[in-house]
C-alpha cells in the first residue's frame, strides 16, 4: 500500500460518497470507482492496483 493512502484519507473518501478510489501502487486518486473495486487499471501509472475506498477499509483494518 502506498504510504500516502492513510486511514484518514480513505475515511474522507468514504464519507464523501463520490466513488473515489486509490491506486495502491502510486497513491493517486481514481474517480468513478465502484466501492468494492479491486485491481482496476490506474490511469496514472498503468498498474492494476486501483481499489475502491470502501474496499480499502478492509485492508487498513487488517493491519
Secondary structure as UniProt FT lines:
FT   TURN            3..4
FT   HELIX           7..16
FT   STRAND          21..23
FT   TURN            24..26
FT   STRAND          29..30
FT   TURN            35..36
FT   STRAND          40..41
FT   TURN            43..45
FT   STRAND          48..52
FT   HELIX           53..62
//
